Amino acid sequence: MTKAQKAIMETLDTHGHITADFAFNEVRKQHPNIALGTVYRNLNQFAEKKLIRRISRGGAPDIFDVNVHDHSHAICVNCGEARDVVLPGMKEIIDSHVESEVLGYEVLAYYGCGKCD
């Protein structure tokens, strides 16, 4: 793993749910010459390799999450903060409504966190 890749993963480990722009700004503190494209490319590669999880929000920047296990998210509609939400039995509920086994799932709930009002 390159120094830049390690710095990106450390940012994910430290901050949890982040956008590529947030990762860029954090990594740039240690590596001032890093390009935004490098951060995007590495985040995309990590997501493709299933080392991290991409949360697509349609019309808003993707969020990257270091937790790759099945879980869902609640996202503040005002500030974009994302939190993990574990819904016990969700896979089984979805399995019961489709004709084959569910390989994974993502439920997004939107709310107002109250901190950013």
N, C-alpha and C positions, 0 to 999 in steps of 0.2 A: 504494500500500500504506500502511495506517495505521501509526502508531508501534507500536501493540500487535502488529499483524501482523508487522512487522519484528522486534520483540523475540522473538516466538514462533519465527520462522524462524532467527534468530541462535542461540536456545537449541538448536534442532534441529541446526544446523550445528556448534555447539560440543560438544554432548553425544551426538550420534548417536541412539541408540534411547531414546526417552523416553515416559513416560505423560503424559496430560493433567495429572494432579496435579503431576508433576515440573515440567512446563512452567509451570504456574500459579505454583508456588513460586519458580521462577527469574525469571519475568517480573515478578512482584510486587516483586522487589527494586528494579527500575527504575521500575515503574509501580504504586505501592502501592494505587491505587484500582481496578485491573483486577478484574473479576469472573471467577469460575471459569467461569461460563457463556460468557463472551466467549472464553476460551481454548478450551473445548470446541467452540464454534461455528466458530471459525477453523480449528482442526485438522480438523474435519469438512469444511469447505469446501475446505481445501487438499487433503485426500485425494480428495474428489469431483472436483476439477480435475486430479488426478494430479500435483500439485506435490510431494506426499509420499506415502508408502505406509503404510497401516494394517495392522498385524499383529494379527489377532484370536486370542485365546488361550483362548476358552471358559472362563468362570468366573474369569478374571483380567482386570485392566484391559488394554485395547488398548495396543499399543506403536506409536508413530509413528516412521517412518524417513525420512530425507531422501533416501536412495538409492532411486530409483524403477526402476532397471534390474532385470532378472530376476536374482534370487538368492534364496537360502534363509536360514534362521536356525537357530541353536542357542540354546536358552533354558535357563538354569539353573532347575531345579525348586525351588531353595531361595530364591534372592534375586531371580529374575526377570531377571537380566542377559541381554541379547540380543546376539548377535554375528552378523555376516554370514558366510554360508557359500556359496562359489561351487562349484557342481557342474558341471564342464565336460561338455557333451553331454546334460544333463538334459532339455532341451526336446526333443531328438531322441529320447531314450528314451521320453518320454511320448507324443510324436507317433506312435511305432511301436505304441502300445497303444490308441490311440483312432482313431476313424474320420475325424477332421478335424484340421486344424492347431490346435495349442495356441496360444492367444493370450498366455498368461502362466501362471506357476505359483508356488506357494509350498510349500516343504517345511519343516516344523518338526521339529527334532530337540531332544529334551530331555536334559539332562545335569546333573551336579553340578559346578559350576565349581571347587570346592575352596577358593576364597577365603572362602566364607561359612559353612563348616562349623563 
